[in-house]
Amino acid sequence: MASSSLVWRKSTYSGHDDNCVEIASLADGGRAVRDSKHPNKPGLTLGAAEWQVFILGVKKGKFG
């Protein structure tokens, strides 16, 4: 996956100092995740099922 070919989005909750996470949709329904401060460094790729598990965890407060 070439990072340059992805369309990256920042959360609307992000501040103006580029201190946030960016997400890009993948063709298989998964997501690519990267640190906006370091866009050229490797990020994280989650398949569709992994992404759904992650989102459920966030909604249940497992990461906060």
MOPAC internal coordinates of N, CA, C and O (Angstrom, degrees):
PM7 1SCF
backbone

  N    0.0000 0     0.00 0     0.00 0    0    0    0
  C    1.4534 1     0.00 0     0.00 0    1    0    0
  C    1.5204 1   107.92 1     0.00 0    2    1    0
  O    1.2310 1   121.04 1   -58.52 1    3    2    1
  N    1.3049 1   115.62 1   121.48 1    3    2    1
  C    1.4709 1   120.38 1   176.92 1    5    3    2
  C    1.5125 1   109.09 1   -88.13 1    6    5    3
  O    1.2310 1   120.76 1   -61.01 1    7    6    5
  N    1.3076 1   116.14 1   118.99 1    7    6    5
  C    1.4591 1   121.68 1  -178.19 1    9    7    6
  C    1.5223 1   111.82 1   -57.77 1   10    9    7
  O    1.2310 1   120.24 1   147.41 1   11   10    9
  N    1.3320 1   117.15 1   -32.59 1   11   10    9
  C    1.4630 1   120.69 1  -177.59 1   13   11   10
  C    1.5217 1   112.54 1   -69.84 1   14   13   11
  O    1.2310 1   119.59 1   160.33 1   15   14   13
  N    1.3434 1   118.38 1   -19.67 1   15   14   13
  C    1.4529 1   120.54 1  -179.13 1   17   15   14
  C    1.5292 1   112.43 1   -89.66 1   18   17   15
  O    1.2310 1   120.15 1   175.39 1   19   18   17
  N    1.3115 1   117.32 1    -4.61 1   19   18   17
  C    1.4618 1   121.37 1  -179.11 1   21   19   18
  C    1.5232 1   111.03 1   -89.61 1   22   21   19
  O    1.2310 1   121.20 1   -27.10 1   23   22   21
  N    1.3194 1   115.31 1   152.90 1   23   22   21
  C    1.4659 1   121.65 1   175.16 1   25   23   22
  C    1.5274 1   106.91 1  -100.61 1   26   25   23
  O    1.2310 1   121.03 1   -70.99 1   27   26   25
  N    1.3253 1   115.63 1   109.01 1   27   26   25
  C    1.4562 1   121.76 1  -175.63 1   29   27   26
  C    1.5180 1   111.11 1   -91.29 1   30   29   27
  O    1.2310 1   120.64 1   -38.49 1   31   30   29
  N    1.3568 1   116.39 1   141.51 1   31   30   29
  C    1.4630 1   122.67 1   177.68 1   33   31   30
  C    1.5186 1   109.27 1  -126.69 1   34   33   31
  O    1.2310 1   121.30 1   -37.15 1   35   34   33
  N    1.3213 1   115.12 1   142.85 1   35   34   33
  C    1.4690 1   121.28 1   173.98 1   37   35   34
  C    1.5214 1   108.08 1  -102.43 1   38   37   35
  O    1.2310 1   121.08 1   -29.69 1   39   38   37
  N    1.3015 1   115.53 1   150.31 1   39   38   37
  C    1.4481 1   120.86 1   176.76 1   41   39   38
  C    1.5247 1   110.28 1   -63.72 1   42   41   39
  O    1.2310 1   120.77 1   -34.39 1   43   42   41
  N    1.3123 1   116.13 1   145.61 1   43   42   41
  C    1.4641 1   120.39 1   175.18 1   45   43   42
  C    1.5277 1   110.66 1   -69.28 1   46   45   43
  O    1.2310 1   120.01 1   166.91 1   47   46   45
  N    1.3379 1   117.58 1   -13.09 1   47   46   45
  C    1.4605 1   122.09 1   177.28 1   49   47   46
  C    1.5221 1   111.98 1   -86.03 1   50   49   47
  O    1.2310 1   119.89 1   174.06 1   51   50   49
  N    1.3215 1   117.82 1    -5.94 1   51   50   49
  C    1.4637 1   121.96 1  -177.85 1   53   51   50
  C    1.5156 1   111.28 1   -69.50 1   54   53   51
  O    1.2310 1   121.51 1   -29.73 1   55   54   53
  N    1.3252 1   114.71 1   150.27 1   55   54   53
  C    1.4547 1   120.52 1   176.65 1   57   55   54
  C    1.5163 1   111.14 1   -80.34 1   58   57   55
  O    1.2310 1   120.51 1     4.69 1   59   58   57
  N    1.2983 1   116.63 1  -175.31 1   59   58   57
  C    1.4621 1   121.82 1  -178.14 1   61   59   58
  C    1.5251 1   112.92 1   -92.69 1   62   61   59
  O    1.2310 1   120.06 1  -178.14 1   63   62   61
  N    1.3312 1   117.49 1     1.86 1   63   62   61
  C    1.4596 1   120.50 1  -175.87 1   65   63   62
  C    1.5338 1   113.45 1   -96.87 1   66   65   63
  O    1.2310 1   119.66 1  -164.55 1   67   66   65
  N    1.3272 1   118.25 1    15.45 1   67   66   65
  C    1.4663 1   123.76 1  -179.71 1   69   67   66
  C    1.5203 1   112.71 1    59.44 1   70   69   67
  O    1.2310 1   119.93 1  -152.33 1   71   70   69
  N    1.2921 1   117.75 1    27.67 1   71   70   69
  C    1.4537 1   122.57 1   179.27 1   73   71   70
  C    1.5243 1   108.42 1  -102.48 1   74   73   71
  O    1.2310 1   120.92 1  -107.71 1   75   74   73
  N    1.3327 1   115.84 1    72.29 1   75   74   73
  C    1.4519 1   119.00 1  -175.03 1   77   75   74
  C    1.5278 1   111.13 1  -153.17 1   78   77   75
  O    1.2310 1   121.65 1    -0.87 1   79   78   77
  N    1.2954 1   114.45 1   179.13 1   79   78   77
  C    1.4520 1   122.78 1   177.43 1   81   79   78
  C    1.5224 1   107.76 1  -103.54 1   82   81   79
  O    1.2310 1   120.88 1   -37.70 1   83   82   81
  N    1.3391 1   115.92 1   142.30 1   83   82   81
  C    1.4611 1   121.51 1   176.04 1   85   83   82
  C    1.5272 1   108.87 1  -115.21 1   86   85   83
  O    1.2310 1   120.97 1   -34.20 1   87   86   85
  N    1.3242 1   115.75 1   145.80 1   87   86   85
  C    1.4575 1   123.01 1  -177.66 1   89   87   86
  C    1.5213 1   108.99 1  -124.48 1   90   89   87
  O    1.2310 1   120.73 1   -38.90 1   91   90   89
  N    1.3332 1   116.21 1   141.10 1   91   90   89
  C    1.4665 1   121.79 1   174.18 1   93   91   90
  C    1.5258 1   107.90 1  -130.34 1   94   93   91
  O    1.2310 1   120.44 1   -42.96 1   95   94   93
  N    1.3231 1   116.77 1   137.04 1   95   94   93
  C    1.4669 1   121.63 1   176.98 1   97   95   94
  C    1.5188 1   109.78 1   -77.16 1   98   97   95
  O    1.2310 1   121.09 1   -38.66 1   99   98   97
  N    1.3323 1   115.52 1   141.34 1   99   98   97
  C    1.4594 1   121.98 1   177.38 1  101   99   98
  C    1.5283 1   109.67 1  -107.10 1  102  101   99
  O    1.2310 1   120.58 1   -21.81 1  103  102  101
  N    1.2976 1   116.50 1   158.19 1  103  102  101
  C    1.4671 1   121.85 1  -176.37 1  105  103  102
  C    1.5311 1   112.65 1   -59.69 1  106  105  103
  O    1.2310 1   119.94 1   149.49 1  107  106  105
  N    1.3306 1   117.73 1   -30.51 1  107  106  105
  C    1.4681 1   120.73 1  -177.89 1  109  107  106
  C    1.5297 1   113.34 1   -85.60 1  110  109  107
  O    1.2310 1   119.84 1  -174.04 1  111  110  109
  N    1.3304 1   117.92 1     5.96 1  111  110  109
  C    1.4598 1   121.74 1  -179.13 1  113  111  110
  C    1.5130 1   112.79 1    93.32 1  114  113  111
  O    1.2310 1   120.15 1   174.67 1  115  114  113
  N    1.3138 1   117.32 1    -5.33 1  115  114  113
  C    1.4530 1   121.51 1   177.40 1  117  115  114
  C    1.5137 1   111.07 1   -81.38 1  118  117  115
  O    1.2310 1   120.94 1     9.25 1  119  118  117
  N    1.3165 1   115.80 1  -170.75 1  119  118  117
  C    1.4573 1   121.14 1  -179.85 1  121  119  118
  C    1.5196 1   110.25 1  -139.24 1  122  121  119
  O    1.2310 1   121.21 1   -30.12 1  123  122  121
  N    1.3144 1   115.29 1   149.88 1  123  122  121
  C    1.4581 1   123.17 1   169.44 1  125  123  122
  C    1.5237 1   106.10 1  -105.83 1  126  125  123
  O    1.2310 1   120.49 1   -39.44 1  127  126  125
  N    1.3143 1   116.68 1   140.56 1  127  126  125
  C    1.4651 1   122.61 1  -176.74 1  129  127  126
  C    1.5296 1   107.95 1  -128.79 1  130  129  127
  O    1.2310 1   120.48 1   -43.39 1  131  130  129
  N    1.3320 1   116.68 1   136.61 1  131  130  129
  C    1.4603 1   119.90 1   177.61 1  133  131  130
  C    1.5223 1   110.35 1  -146.05 1  134  133  131
  O    1.2310 1   121.22 1   -17.30 1  135  134  133
  N    1.3211 1   115.28 1   162.70 1  135  134  133
  C    1.4594 1   123.67 1   177.00 1  137  135  134
  C    1.5280 1   107.46 1   -85.99 1  138  137  135
  O    1.2310 1   119.82 1   -56.88 1  139  138  137
  N    1.3079 1   117.94 1   123.12 1  139  138  137
  C    1.4743 1   121.18 1  -176.76 1  141  139  138
  C    1.5304 1   112.65 1   -64.01 1  142  141  139
  O    1.2310 1   120.14 1   157.05 1  143  142  141
  N    1.3440 1   117.34 1   -22.95 1  143  142  141
  C    1.4633 1   120.14 1   178.43 1  145  143  142
  C    1.5274 1   111.96 1   -73.75 1  146  145  143
  O    1.2310 1   120.75 1   158.62 1  147  146  145
  N    1.3286 1   116.17 1   -21.38 1  147  146  145
  C    1.4678 1   121.64 1  -176.68 1  149  147  146
  C    1.5283 1   110.12 1  -134.05 1  150  149  147
  O    1.2310 1   119.54 1  -116.88 1  151  150  149
  N    1.3232 1   118.49 1    63.12 1  151  150  149
  C    1.4643 1   120.89 1  -174.09 1  153  151  150
  C    1.5270 1   114.83 1   -65.71 1  154  153  151
  O    1.2310 1   119.41 1   161.73 1  155  154  153
  N    1.3090 1   118.72 1   -18.27 1  155  154  153
  C    1.4617 1   120.65 1  -179.42 1  157  155  154
  C    1.5259 1   113.40 1   -92.93 1  158  157  155
  O    1.2310 1   120.39 1   174.36 1  159  158  157
  N    1.3235 1   116.86 1    -5.64 1  159  158  157
  C    1.4572 1   120.45 1   177.23 1  161  159  158
  C    1.5273 1   109.34 1   -87.59 1  162  161  159
  O    1.2310 1   120.24 1   -22.55 1  163  162  161
  N    1.3386 1   117.15 1   157.45 1  163  162  161
  C    1.4720 1   119.43 1   179.89 1  165  163  162
  C    1.5251 1   111.78 1   -59.18 1  166  165  163
  O    1.2310 1   121.54 1   -35.25 1  167  166  165
  N    1.3035 1   114.66 1   144.75 1  167  166  165
  C    1.4525 1   120.82 1   177.24 1  169  167  166
  C    1.5145 1   110.04 1  -112.04 1  170  169  167
  O    1.2310 1   121.03 1    28.48 1  171  170  169
  N    1.2894 1   115.63 1  -151.52 1  171  170  169
  C    1.4553 1   123.26 1  -177.88 1  173  171  170
  C    1.5209 1   108.07 1  -121.21 1  174  173  171
  O    1.2310 1   120.31 1   -42.91 1  175  174  173
  N    1.3271 1   117.01 1   137.09 1  175  174  173
  C    1.4607 1   121.41 1   176.70 1  177  175  174
  C    1.5183 1   108.33 1  -117.35 1  178  177  175
  O    1.2310 1   120.89 1   -53.37 1  179  178  177
  N    1.3204 1   115.90 1   126.63 1  179  178  177
  C    1.4565 1   121.87 1   179.63 1  181  179  178
  C    1.5232 1   109.03 1  -118.80 1  182  181  179
  O    1.2310 1   120.49 1   -48.48 1  183  182  181
  N    1.3455 1   116.67 1   131.52 1  183  182  181
  C    1.4531 1   120.54 1   173.95 1  185  183  182
  C    1.5231 1   109.75 1   -68.59 1  186  185  183
  O    1.2310 1   120.46 1    -7.57 1  187  186  185
  N    1.3160 1   116.72 1   172.43 1  187  186  185
  C    1.4686 1   120.99 1  -176.73 1  189  187  186
  C    1.5287 1   112.00 1   -58.47 1  190  189  187
  O    1.2310 1   119.85 1   134.98 1  191  190  189
  N    1.3214 1   117.89 1   -45.02 1  191  190  189
  C    1.4695 1   120.67 1  -179.62 1  193  191  190
  C    1.5322 1   111.03 1   -66.82 1  194  193  191
  O    1.2310 1   120.55 1   138.61 1  195  194  193
  N    1.3302 1   116.55 1   -41.39 1  195  194  193
  C    1.4715 1   120.33 1   178.55 1  197  195  194
  C    1.5235 1   110.77 1   -63.25 1  198  197  195
  O    1.2310 1   120.31 1   140.32 1  199  198  197
  N    1.3271 1   117.01 1   -39.68 1  199  198  197
  C    1.4593 1   121.55 1   179.01 1  201  199  198
  C    1.5226 1   110.54 1   -61.92 1  202  201  199
  O    1.2310 1   120.23 1   136.96 1  203  202  201
  N    1.3316 1   117.16 1   -43.04 1  203  202  201
  C    1.4644 1   120.84 1   179.95 1  205  203  202
  C    1.5244 1   111.00 1   -63.91 1  206  205  203
  O    1.2310 1   119.95 1   139.49 1  207  206  205
  N    1.3340 1   117.70 1   -40.51 1  207  206  205
  C    1.4634 1   121.29 1   177.21 1  209  207  206
  C    1.5318 1   109.92 1   -63.48 1  210  209  207
  O    1.2310 1   120.46 1   137.77 1  211  210  209
  N    1.3202 1   116.73 1   -42.23 1  211  210  209
  C    1.4635 1   120.94 1   178.38 1  213  211  210
  C    1.5277 1   110.94 1   -61.41 1  214  213  211
  O    1.2310 1   120.39 1   132.24 1  215  214  213
  N    1.3244 1   116.87 1   -47.76 1  215  214  213
  C    1.4693 1   121.16 1  -179.49 1  217  215  214
  C    1.5321 1   110.63 1   -61.08 1  218  217  215
  O    1.2310 1   119.85 1   137.74 1  219  218  217
  N    1.3290 1   117.90 1   -42.26 1  219  218  217
  C    1.4609 1   120.44 1   176.96 1  221  219  218
  C    1.5326 1   110.88 1   -61.13 1  222  221  219
  O    1.2310 1   120.35 1   138.95 1  223  222  221
  N    1.3230 1   116.94 1   -41.05 1  223  222  221
  C    1.4608 1   120.87 1   177.35 1  225  223  222
  C    1.5024 1   112.44 1   -61.76 1  226  225  223
  O    1.2310 1   120.53 1   138.11 1  227  226  225
  N    1.3326 1   116.59 1   -41.89 1  227  226  225
  C    1.4739 1   120.93 1   178.00 1  229  227  226
  C    1.5223 1   109.85 1   -62.16 1  230  229  227
  O    1.2310 1   120.59 1   133.62 1  231  230  229
  N    1.3230 1   116.47 1   -46.38 1  231  230  229
  C    1.4656 1   120.20 1  -178.30 1  233  231  230
  C    1.5268 1   112.00 1   -63.54 1  234  233  231
  O    1.2310 1   120.50 1   150.38 1  235  234  233
  N    1.3265 1   116.65 1   -29.62 1  235  234  233
  C    1.4634 1   120.87 1   179.18 1  237  235  234
  C    1.5247 1   112.80 1   -87.96 1  238  237  235
  O    1.2310 1   120.18 1  -179.58 1  239  238  237
  N    1.3416 1   117.26 1     0.42 1  239  238  237
  C    1.4560 1   121.67 1   177.40 1  241  239  238
  C    1.5133 1   115.02 1    76.43 1  242  241  239
  O    1.2310 1   120.06 1  -156.14 1  243  242  241
  N    1.3223 1   117.50 1    23.86 1  243  242  241
  C    1.4617 1   120.63 1  -176.97 1  245  243  242
  C    1.5196 1   114.49 1   -74.81 1  246  245  243
  O    1.2310 1   119.65 1   168.13 1  247  246  245
  N    1.3174 1   118.27 1   -11.87 1  247  246  245
  C    1.4687 1   121.02 1  -176.07 1  249  247  246
  C    1.5212 1   112.73 1  -115.83 1  250  249  247
  O    1.2310 1   119.32 1  -170.83 1  251  250  249
  N    1.2786 1   118.90 1     9.17 1  251  250  249
  C    1.4506 1   120.42 1  -175.46 1  253  251  250
  C    1.4354 1   111.98 1  -117.94 1  254  253  251
  O    1.2310 1   120.10 1   180.00 1  255  254  253

